[in-house]
Amino acid sequence: MATIYYTAASIDGYIVDNRDSLDWLISRNIDADGPFGYRAFADSVGALVMGATTYEWILANDPGEWPYKQPTWVLTHRPEIVQSGHSVKAFSGDVTQLHPLLVEAAGYQDVWVVGGGEAAAQFASAGLIDELIVSYAPCTLGTGGRLLPAQTEWQLIESHINGDFLCARWRKS
């Protein structure tokens, strides 16, 4: 069991552009069943955690039924943003208090830190992210939401090309 920050970024380290848009990302070619593919990864996790901005982006861009079957937590001071009918809980507090709940909910599977960068930085700064998996898109954004706005050290353990992306798995040093 591991806690994994799995995401995509521009080659200059942004996960969203300056309008909080992913248009630069979703217009590119990637095989969901290829190396570091989304489908196998999503099936390997037992619990998810994300920031409020990520949750609100999902609601705005994928309305309707919640897209994840796994229990999910949203880091927010605004619990009212969580829509009823979703298997989502709001959490406000130190991520070191939430992490044991995530691990328990995940059972024998991994925990997915979905993002964004600020949420992931809280887990990384607390030493709670075991692996970082990033699919790098062939573009620069210059500004936007940072991949991981915290000082951390990683060791590259694996990389592959998938469509337009250079995908890398990093382990906490």
VEXPA-257030 format. One record per residue: residue number from 0; x, y, z of N, C-alpha, C, CB in turn. Coordinates in Angstrom, 3 decimals, padded with zeros to 6 digits. Glycine has a CB too. Layout:
! residues N
DOLUM num      n.u      n.v      n.w     ca.u     ca.v     ca.w      c.u      c.v      c.w     cb.u     cb.v     cb.w
DOLUM NUM        X        Y        Z        X        Y        Z        X        Y        Z        X        Y        Z
...
This chain:
! residues 173
DOLUM num      n.u      n.v      n.w     ca.u     ca.v     ca.w      c.u      c.v      c.w     cb.u     cb.v     cb.w
DOLUM   0  000.845 -001.179  000.000  000.000  000.000  000.000  000.884  001.233  000.000 -000.958  000.003  001.215
DOLUM   1  000.558  002.200 -000.849  001.326  003.436 -000.951  000.360  004.604 -001.095  002.318  003.385 -002.149
DOLUM   2  000.854  005.773 -000.749  000.132  007.009 -001.019  000.825  007.648 -002.208  000.102  007.975  000.240
DOLUM   3  000.056  007.853 -003.293  000.624  008.256 -004.576 -000.032  009.552 -005.066  000.447  007.133 -005.622
DOLUM   4  000.798  010.508 -005.438  000.319  011.712 -006.121  000.463  011.433 -007.610  001.125  013.021 -005.680
DOLUM   5 -000.670  011.200 -008.286 -000.721  010.843 -009.705 -001.368  012.002 -010.433 -001.511  009.500 -009.948
DOLUM   6 -000.658  012.590 -011.394 -001.171  013.776 -012.058 -000.484  013.966 -013.405 -000.977  015.014 -011.176
DOLUM   7 -000.827  015.029 -014.082 -000.164  015.441 -015.315  000.283  016.880 -015.139 -001.105  015.285 -016.559
DOLUM   8  001.325  017.248 -015.875  001.868  018.602 -015.757  002.474  019.034 -017.084  002.924  018.676 -014.631
DOLUM   9  002.602  020.329 -017.246  003.381  020.865 -018.362  004.852  020.624 -018.038  003.083  022.405 -018.602
DOLUM  10  005.723  020.735 -019.030  007.135  020.472 -018.752  007.771  021.550 -017.876  007.903  020.357 -020.053
DOLUM  11  007.092  022.679 -017.701  007.606  023.681 -016.758  006.915  023.604 -015.396  007.434  025.079 -017.340
DOLUM  12  006.190  022.506 -015.140  005.724  022.212 -013.796  004.398  022.801 -013.361  006.711  022.648 -012.880
DOLUM  13  003.469  022.985 -014.292  002.137  023.483 -013.941  001.089  022.408 -014.220  001.809  024.780 -014.728
DOLUM  14  000.088  022.317 -013.332 -000.977  021.327 -013.530 -002.259  021.949 -014.072 -001.274  020.617 -012.225
DOLUM  15 -002.395  023.250 -013.944 -003.476  024.009 -014.575 -002.887  025.326 -015.071 -004.674  024.257 -013.575
DOLUM  16 -003.532  025.915 -016.066 -003.036  027.196 -016.558 -003.550  028.343 -015.682 -003.459  027.411 -018.028
DOLUM  17 -003.283  029.563 -016.078 -003.649  030.720 -015.248 -005.155  030.989 -015.198 -002.947  031.949 -015.762
DOLUM  18 -005.965  030.208 -015.929 -007.430  030.302 -015.849 -008.015  029.070 -015.169 -008.042  030.469 -017.256
DOLUM  19 -007.155  028.277 -014.497 -007.543  027.001 -013.875 -008.142  026.040 -014.897 -008.548  027.244 -012.741
DOLUM  20 -007.624  026.099 -016.115 -008.126  025.264 -017.203 -007.172  024.106 -017.481 -008.328  026.102 -018.476
DOLUM  21 -007.756  023.002 -017.954 -006.977  021.846 -018.392 -007.065  021.658 -019.909 -007.460  020.581 -017.676
DOLUM  22 -007.517  022.670 -020.619 -007.648  022.551 -022.067 -006.322  022.154 -022.722 -008.149  023.866 -022.657
DOLUM  23 -005.215  022.664 -022.209 -003.886  022.345 -022.734 -003.560  020.859 -022.567 -002.822  023.197 -022.032
DOLUM  24 -004.225  020.206 -021.629 -003.946  018.806 -021.309 -004.876  017.850 -022.047 -004.063  018.580 -019.814
DOLUM  25 -006.171  018.103 -021.979 -007.148  017.127 -022.470 -007.226  017.068 -023.994 -008.511  017.450 -021.913
DOLUM  26 -006.550  017.984 -024.674 -006.537  017.968 -026.136 -005.402  017.101 -026.682 -006.409  019.391 -026.676
DOLUM  27 -004.631  016.456 -025.809 -003.451  015.694 -026.228 -003.717  014.194 -026.241 -002.276  015.999 -025.308
DOLUM  28 -002.872  013.478 -026.970 -003.001  012.038 -027.134 -002.308  011.299 -025.986 -002.416  011.599 -028.484
DOLUM  29 -003.068  010.433 -025.300 -002.513  009.520 -024.307 -003.399  008.280 -024.283 -002.423  010.192 -022.884
DOLUM  30 -002.772  007.125 -024.135 -003.493  005.851 -024.106 -003.815  005.508 -022.652 -002.655  004.708 -024.780
DOLUM  31 -005.088  005.502 -022.307 -005.512  005.221 -020.930 -005.118  003.820 -020.492 -007.018  005.394 -020.795
DOLUM  32 -004.813  002.930 -021.446 -004.377  001.576 -021.135 -002.882  001.382 -021.366 -005.156  000.582 -021.964
DOLUM  33 -002.179  002.446 -021.732 -000.749  002.358 -022.006  000.078  002.509 -020.737 -000.341  003.415 -023.017
DOLUM  34  001.395  002.698 -020.902  002.268  002.866 -019.742  001.793  004.024 -018.852  003.716  003.110 -020.199
DOLUM  35  001.721  003.769 -017.570  001.232  004.736 -016.584 -000.200  005.179 -016.899  002.160  005.959 -016.534
DOLUM  36 -000.948  004.322 -017.572 -002.302  004.651 -018.002 -003.269  004.844 -016.853 -002.818  003.585 -018.900
DOLUM  37 -004.253  005.663 -017.103 -005.242  006.052 -016.098 -006.072  004.867 -015.600 -006.161  007.113 -016.667
DOLUM  38 -006.527  004.011 -016.508 -007.469  002.951 -016.100 -006.871  002.007 -015.059 -007.910  002.146 -017.320
DOLUM  39 -005.683  001.489 -015.327 -005.056  000.559 -014.380 -004.759  001.273 -013.063 -003.752 -000.039 -014.975
DOLUM  40 -004.316  002.532 -013.145 -004.022  003.250 -011.913 -005.293  003.461 -011.098 -003.358  004.595 -012.221
DOLUM  41 -006.353  003.942 -011.724 -007.603  004.217 -011.005 -008.155  002.950 -010.361 -008.649  004.819 -011.957
DOLUM  42 -007.962  001.807 -011.006 -008.430  000.541 -010.438 -007.575  000.074 -009.259 -008.444 -000.531 -011.511
DOLUM  43 -006.358  000.615 -009.139 -005.440  000.169 -008.090 -005.595  000.937 -006.782 -004.025  000.296 -008.571
DOLUM  44 -006.438  001.970 -006.777 -006.565  002.794 -005.572 -007.855  002.485 -004.828 -006.515  004.279 -005.932
DOLUM  45 -007.783  002.607 -003.505 -008.944  002.321 -002.672 -009.560  003.546 -002.039 -008.571  001.366 -001.610
DOLUM  46 -008.847  004.686 -002.084 -009.369  005.938 -001.524 -008.684  007.105 -002.229 -009.141  006.009  000.030
DOLUM  47 -009.401  008.228 -002.297 -008.892  009.423 -002.965 -008.988  010.624 -002.048 -009.656  009.686 -004.263
DOLUM  48 -008.088  011.584 -002.275 -008.165  012.870 -001.598 -007.789  013.948 -002.605 -007.231  012.915 -000.339
DOLUM  49 -008.461  015.085 -002.529 -008.208  016.181 -003.459 -008.506  017.501 -002.786 -009.048  016.028 -004.736
DOLUM  50 -008.012  018.570 -003.389 -008.320  019.908 -002.919 -009.683  020.359 -003.415 -007.248  020.888 -003.366
DOLUM  51 -010.178  021.424 -002.834 -011.502  021.950 -003.194 -011.558  022.416 -004.643 -011.877  023.102 -002.274
DOLUM  52 -010.491  023.023 -005.144 -010.491  023.502 -006.527 -010.614  022.333 -007.496 -009.211  024.307 -006.824
DOLUM  53 -009.916  021.230 -007.214 -010.018  020.039 -008.058 -011.431  019.474 -008.010 -009.000  018.970 -007.617
DOLUM  54 -011.988  019.374 -006.819 -013.357  018.869 -006.674 -014.333  019.738 -007.466 -013.767  018.825 -005.183
DOLUM  55 -014.240  021.036 -007.327 -015.144  021.939 -008.039 -014.935  021.854 -009.546 -014.943  023.378 -007.564
DOLUM  56 -013.695  021.625 -009.993 -013.432  021.465 -011.426 -014.144  020.219 -011.934 -011.905  021.376 -011.708
DOLUM  57 -014.059  019.117 -011.173 -014.735  017.878 -011.578 -016.243  018.114 -011.667 -014.425  016.726 -010.577
DOLUM  58 -016.819  018.785 -010.686 -018.260  019.064 -010.709 -018.656  019.881 -011.937 -018.674  019.807 -009.438
DOLUM  59 -017.841  020.875 -012.278 -018.163  021.755 -013.408 -017.954  021.072 -014.753 -017.320  023.013 -013.344
DOLUM  60 -016.978  020.175 -014.846 -016.618  019.591 -016.133 -017.093  018.162 -016.348 -015.157  019.630 -016.286
DOLUM  61 -017.575  017.528 -015.288 -018.100  016.168 -015.384 -019.336  016.075 -014.487 -017.015  015.103 -014.974
DOLUM  62 -020.370  016.876 -014.796 -021.542  016.925 -013.908 -022.306  015.600 -013.898 -022.481  018.057 -014.335
DOLUM  63 -023.102  015.453 -012.856 -023.911  014.243 -012.735 -023.354  013.325 -011.684 -023.996  013.516 -014.061
DOLUM  64 -023.398  012.036 -011.994 -022.944  011.014 -011.058 -021.452  011.174 -010.763 -023.230  009.612 -011.618
DOLUM  65 -021.069  010.961 -009.507 -019.671  011.064 -009.110 -018.854  010.022 -009.880 -019.513  010.870 -007.571
DOLUM  66 -017.747  010.414 -010.522 -017.023  009.498 -011.407 -016.166  008.433 -010.710 -016.154  010.290 -012.294
DOLUM  67 -016.035  008.484 -009.379 -015.180  007.523 -008.673 -016.011  006.645 -007.749 -014.088  008.254 -007.870
DOLUM  68 -015.708  005.366 -007.743 -016.406  004.435 -006.855 -015.773  004.413 -005.466 -016.404  003.025 -007.453
DOLUM  69 -014.523  004.864 -005.366 -013.796  004.839 -004.102 -014.246  005.980 -003.189 -012.287  004.926 -004.356
DOLUM  70 -014.144  005.756 -001.868 -014.417  006.858 -000.944 -013.427  007.993 -001.202 -014.331  006.377  000.538
DOLUM  71 -013.947  009.217 -001.136 -013.156  010.392 -001.486 -013.297  011.459 -000.408 -013.585  010.951 -002.855
DOLUM  72 -012.191  012.143 -000.136 -012.189  013.276  000.786 -011.759  014.510  000.016 -011.250  013.022  002.007
DOLUM  73 -012.358  015.644  000.385 -012.007  016.941 -000.190 -011.478  017.816  000.937 -013.237  017.613 -000.905
DOLUM  74 -010.287  018.367  000.731 -009.714  019.287  001.703 -010.366  020.647  001.494 -008.154  019.375  001.564
DOLUM  75 -011.180  021.069  002.465 -011.898  022.326  002.317 -012.385  022.841  003.658 -013.069  022.159  001.366
DOLUM  76 -012.478  024.145  003.755 -013.109  024.795  004.902 -014.572  025.107  004.587 -012.347  026.091  005.284
DOLUM  77 -015.027  024.658  003.397 -016.391  024.915  002.947 -017.110  023.593  002.707 -016.396  025.778  001.663
DOLUM  78 -017.539  022.911  003.757 -018.165  021.587  003.573 -019.425  021.630  002.717 -018.505  020.990  004.918
DOLUM  79 -020.030  022.797  002.588 -021.258  022.911  001.798 -021.025  022.682  000.304 -021.876  024.275  002.009
DOLUM  80 -019.768  022.693 -000.162 -019.519  022.466 -001.591 -019.719  021.003 -001.982 -018.103  022.906 -001.954
DOLUM  81 -019.681  020.091 -001.013 -019.827  018.666 -001.319 -021.287  018.370 -001.634 -019.329  017.783 -000.135
DOLUM  82 -021.521  017.858 -002.830 -022.880  017.563 -003.273 -023.383  016.262 -002.664 -022.939  017.487 -004.798
DOLUM  83 -024.642  016.263 -002.273 -025.230  015.035 -001.742 -025.300  013.997 -002.862 -026.649  015.305 -001.141
DOLUM  84 -025.240  012.751 -002.476 -025.264  011.674 -003.450 -023.882  011.255 -003.909 -026.076  012.079 -004.629
DOLUM  85 -022.869  012.022 -003.575 -021.499  011.655 -003.916 -020.866  010.970 -002.707 -020.668  012.907 -004.351
DOLUM  86 -020.009  009.981 -002.958 -019.298  009.319 -001.855 -018.074  010.157 -001.498 -018.880  007.850 -002.241
DOLUM  87 -018.350  011.398 -001.082 -017.311  012.394 -000.817 -017.544  013.002  000.562 -017.303  013.502 -001.915
DOLUM  88 -016.455  013.150  001.310 -016.519  013.787  002.622 -015.604  015.002  002.624 -016.120  012.793  003.751
DOLUM  89 -016.029  016.052  003.286 -015.190  017.243  003.459 -014.283  017.038  004.659 -016.057  018.526  003.639
DOLUM  90 -013.056  017.553  004.556 -012.121  017.494  005.672 -011.423  018.833  005.806 -011.091  016.355  005.479
DOLUM  91 -011.408  019.342  007.013 -010.709  020.586  007.320 -009.802  020.312  008.509 -011.715  021.762  007.621
DOLUM  92 -008.532  020.373  008.290 -007.595  020.108  009.374 -006.260  019.674  008.830 -008.142  019.050  010.315
DOLUM  93 -005.438  019.153  009.719 -004.100  018.709  009.376 -004.179  017.372  008.642 -003.221  018.592  010.641
DOLUM  94 -003.482  017.267  007.503 -003.548  016.042  006.700 -002.966  014.841  007.448 -002.805  016.238  005.378
DOLUM  95 -002.146  015.073  008.461 -001.630  013.946  009.246 -002.747  013.281  010.036 -000.519  014.413  010.198
DOLUM  96 -003.822  013.987  010.302 -004.985  013.392  010.961 -005.872  012.658  009.965 -005.793  014.468  011.684
DOLUM  97 -005.902  013.125  008.726 -006.711  012.496  007.687 -006.054  011.240  007.123 -006.972  013.482  006.569
DOLUM  98 -004.751  011.230  006.991 -004.058  010.139  006.322 -004.425  008.754  006.866 -002.580  010.345  006.441
DOLUM  99 -004.481  008.542  008.197 -004.877  007.206  008.679 -006.279  006.793  008.232 -004.809  007.168  010.191
DOLUM 100 -007.185  007.757  008.097 -008.537  007.454  007.605 -008.498  007.019  006.140 -009.460  008.681  007.769
DOLUM 101 -007.648  007.677  005.359 -007.492  007.320  003.945 -006.936  005.906  003.801 -006.570  008.325  003.232
DOLUM 102 -005.904  005.609  004.588 -005.273  004.291  004.532 -006.275  003.213  004.934 -004.030  004.240  005.449
DOLUM 103 -007.029  003.469  005.988 -008.035  002.495  006.428 -009.095  002.281  005.357 -008.696  002.957  007.733
DOLUM 104 -009.574  003.360  004.764 -010.602  003.258  003.725 -010.086  002.540  002.482 -011.103  004.646  003.346
DOLUM 105 -008.799  002.706  002.184 -008.208  002.089  000.997 -008.024  000.586  001.153 -006.877  002.732  000.691
DOLUM 106 -008.039  000.106  002.390 -007.824 -001.324  002.609 -006.427 -001.713  002.183 -008.861 -002.158  001.847
DOLUM 107 -006.332 -002.675  001.283 -005.027 -003.131  000.802 -004.620 -002.438 -000.491 -005.043 -004.632  000.594
DOLUM 108 -005.357 -001.424 -000.874 -005.045 -000.707 -002.103 -004.338  000.613 -001.781 -006.330 -000.448 -002.921
DOLUM 109 -003.929  001.313 -002.837 -003.213  002.579 -002.678 -004.166  003.732 -002.405 -002.385  002.877 -003.919
DOLUM 110 -003.608  004.806 -001.873 -004.312  006.069 -001.690 -003.855  006.995 -002.803 -004.040  006.694 -000.269
DOLUM 111 -004.807  007.646 -003.462 -004.504  008.559 -004.564 -004.696  009.996 -004.099 -005.398  008.259 -005.797
DOLUM 112 -003.603  010.746 -004.075 -003.681  012.188 -003.888 -003.894  012.749 -005.285 -002.374  012.789 -003.181
DOLUM 113 -005.140  013.133 -005.571 -005.517  013.566 -006.910 -004.938  014.953 -007.203 -007.052  013.578 -007.061
DOLUM 114 -004.933  015.810 -006.256 -004.451  017.174 -006.448 -005.423  018.135 -005.848 -004.237  017.489 -007.923
DOLUM 115 -005.187  019.353 -006.122 -004.106  019.964 -006.888 -002.798  020.046 -006.103 -004.515  021.345 -007.334
DOLUM 116 -001.954  020.891 -006.665 -000.610  021.003 -006.140 -000.546  021.419 -004.690  000.151  021.958 -006.948
DOLUM 117 -001.405  022.335 -004.281 -001.401  022.789 -002.880 -001.817  021.657 -001.941 -002.346  024.000 -002.700
DOLUM 118 -002.808  020.874 -002.340 -003.230  019.742 -001.517 -002.112  018.706 -001.450 -004.526  019.106 -002.077
DOLUM 119 -001.511  018.402 -002.585 -000.409  017.447 -002.614  000.767  017.940 -001.780  000.036  017.193 -004.052
DOLUM 120  001.017  019.237 -001.806  002.129  019.807 -001.031  001.932  019.589  000.464  002.273  021.306 -001.324
DOLUM 121  000.687  019.638  000.930  000.436  019.373  002.350  000.850  017.955  002.720 -001.046  019.592  002.685
DOLUM 122  000.494  016.983  001.873  000.862  015.596  002.123  002.372  015.392  001.983  000.112  014.669  001.165
DOLUM 123  002.973  015.975  000.959  004.415  015.824  000.739  005.215  016.454  001.872  004.821  016.451 -000.599
DOLUM 124  004.806  017.628  002.314  005.517  018.304  003.400  005.438  017.526  004.704  004.956  019.698  003.602
DOLUM 125  004.365  016.754  004.873  004.206  015.923  006.073  004.880  014.559  005.901  002.715  015.734  006.397
DOLUM 126  005.518  014.332  004.747  006.193  013.067  004.494  005.253  011.913  004.196  007.036  012.715  005.658
DOLUM 127  004.055  012.220  003.702  003.029  011.203  003.520  002.869  010.705  002.085  001.735  011.736  003.989
DOLUM 128  003.581  011.274  001.125  003.507  010.786 -000.256  004.690  009.865 -000.496  003.497  011.968 -001.286
DOLUM 129  004.385  008.624 -000.873  005.419  007.631 -001.141  005.933  007.700 -002.572  004.890  006.249 -000.859
DOLUM 130  005.019  007.955 -003.508  005.385  008.018 -004.919  004.709  009.197 -005.597  005.014  006.717 -005.629
DOLUM 131  005.392  009.710 -006.601  004.895  010.789 -007.441  004.921  010.259 -008.863  005.751  012.113 -007.287
DOLUM 132  003.755  010.213 -009.509  003.665  009.770 -010.900  003.148  010.957 -011.710  002.722  008.501 -011.056
DOLUM 133  003.976  011.402 -012.656  003.631  012.577 -013.452  003.728  012.245 -014.928  004.547  013.765 -013.107
DOLUM 134  002.692  012.590 -015.673  002.713  012.518 -017.135  002.944  013.935 -017.638  001.371  011.901 -017.721
DOLUM 135  004.112  014.168 -018.227  004.501  015.510 -018.671  004.044  015.750 -020.105  006.028  015.699 -018.559
DOLUM 136  003.231  016.785 -020.296  002.752  017.173 -021.625  003.817  018.009 -022.327  001.415  017.961 -021.527
DOLUM 137  003.891  017.944 -023.650  004.927  018.662 -024.397  004.578  020.136 -024.604  005.149  017.995 -025.747
DOLUM 138  004.442  020.854 -023.498  004.145  022.275 -023.586  004.636  022.972 -022.326  002.632  022.514 -023.791
DOLUM 139  004.761  024.276 -022.406  005.021  025.098 -021.232  003.848  026.048 -021.072  006.374  025.877 -021.358
DOLUM 140  003.534  026.364 -019.832  002.416  027.269 -019.557  002.882  028.607 -019.002  001.449  026.624 -018.584
DOLUM 141  004.033  028.633 -018.375  004.581  029.883 -017.867  003.999  030.346 -016.553  004.385  030.935 -018.861
DOLUM 142  002.770  029.968 -016.290  002.094  030.375 -015.058  000.904  029.449 -014.834  001.636  031.872 -015.126
DOLUM 143  000.366  029.484 -013.622 -000.783  028.637 -013.301 -000.590  027.976 -011.960 -001.003  027.580 -014.382
DOLUM 144 -001.223  026.825 -011.764 -001.103  026.070 -010.521  000.104  025.148 -010.579 -002.381  025.261 -010.249
DOLUM 145  000.973  025.257 -009.596  002.216  024.485 -009.572  001.963  022.994 -009.323  003.150  025.036 -008.501
DOLUM 146  002.828  022.177 -009.873  002.774  020.732 -009.701  002.885  020.354 -008.228  003.886  020.059 -010.504
DOLUM 147  003.863  020.903 -007.548  004.086  020.567 -006.142  004.842  021.709 -005.481  004.869  019.225 -005.998
DOLUM 148  004.112  022.710 -004.993  004.756  023.894 -004.419  005.296  023.648 -003.007  003.774  025.048 -004.392
DOLUM 149  006.269  022.756 -002.930  006.936  022.434 -001.668  008.325  021.936 -002.018  006.132  021.364 -000.829
DOLUM 150  009.253  022.061 -001.092  010.592  021.537 -001.318  010.610  020.062 -000.934  011.656  022.340 -000.509
DOLUM 151  010.868  019.195 -001.916  010.882  017.750 -001.692  012.016  017.137 -002.504  009.514  017.105 -002.075
DOLUM 152  012.390  015.915 -002.166  013.431  015.181 -002.885  012.844  013.858 -003.364  014.689  014.943 -001.983
DOLUM 153  013.154  013.480 -004.621  012.608  012.281 -005.237  013.690  011.541 -005.990  011.452  012.627 -006.173
DOLUM 154  013.500  010.248 -006.158  014.390  009.411 -006.949  013.578  008.830 -008.099  015.041  008.279 -006.080
DOLUM 155  014.049  009.036 -009.332  013.379  008.483 -010.510  013.554  006.970 -010.509  013.942  009.106 -011.826
DOLUM 156  012.425  006.242 -010.602  012.514  004.785 -010.598  012.012  004.151 -011.893  011.734  004.235 -009.436
DOLUM 157  011.289  004.929 -012.716  010.752  004.366 -013.953  010.243  005.488 -014.843  009.621  003.350 -013.656
DOLUM 158  010.381  005.309 -016.167  009.814  006.284 -017.107  009.434  005.569 -018.405  010.827  007.444 -017.392
DOLUM 159  008.445  006.126 -019.078  007.973  005.589 -020.358  007.373  006.742 -021.162  006.919  004.435 -020.145
DOLUM 160  007.207  006.494 -022.449  006.469  007.419 -023.310  005.092  006.822 -023.529  007.213  007.670 -024.681
DOLUM 161  004.061  007.655 -023.400  002.682  007.245 -023.665  002.057  008.348 -024.505  001.866  006.994 -022.325
DOLUM 162  001.846  008.079 -025.777  001.287  009.082 -026.679  002.182  010.296 -026.726 -000.125  009.480 -026.248
DOLUM 163  001.613  011.464 -026.422  002.362  012.720 -026.429  003.131  012.972 -025.133  001.421  013.867 -026.681
DOLUM 164  003.012  012.079 -024.174  003.502  012.337 -022.815  004.759  011.554 -022.461  002.427  012.012 -021.822
DOLUM 165  005.621  012.180 -021.683  006.721  011.514 -021.011  006.245  011.258 -019.587  008.056  012.374 -021.049
DOLUM 166  006.137  010.002 -019.210  005.583  009.629 -017.911  006.709  009.145 -017.005  004.492  008.534 -018.063
DOLUM 167  006.681  009.588 -015.748  007.747  009.238 -014.812  007.169  008.882 -013.459  008.748  010.387 -014.674
DOLUM 168  007.780  007.862 -012.850  007.442  007.458 -011.481  008.642  007.807 -010.606  007.085  005.910 -011.390
DOLUM 169  008.361  008.544 -009.543  009.383  008.976 -008.608  009.062  008.409 -007.241  009.483  010.517 -008.560
DOLUM 170  010.077  008.010 -006.492  009.901  007.527 -005.120  010.531  008.541 -004.175  010.535  006.104 -004.925
DOLUM 171  009.898  008.703 -003.027  010.391  009.628 -002.017  011.816  009.240 -001.638  009.467  009.633 -000.768
DOLUM 172  012.730  010.214 -001.637  014.124  009.947 -001.246  014.263  009.881  000.249  015.058  011.014 -001.800
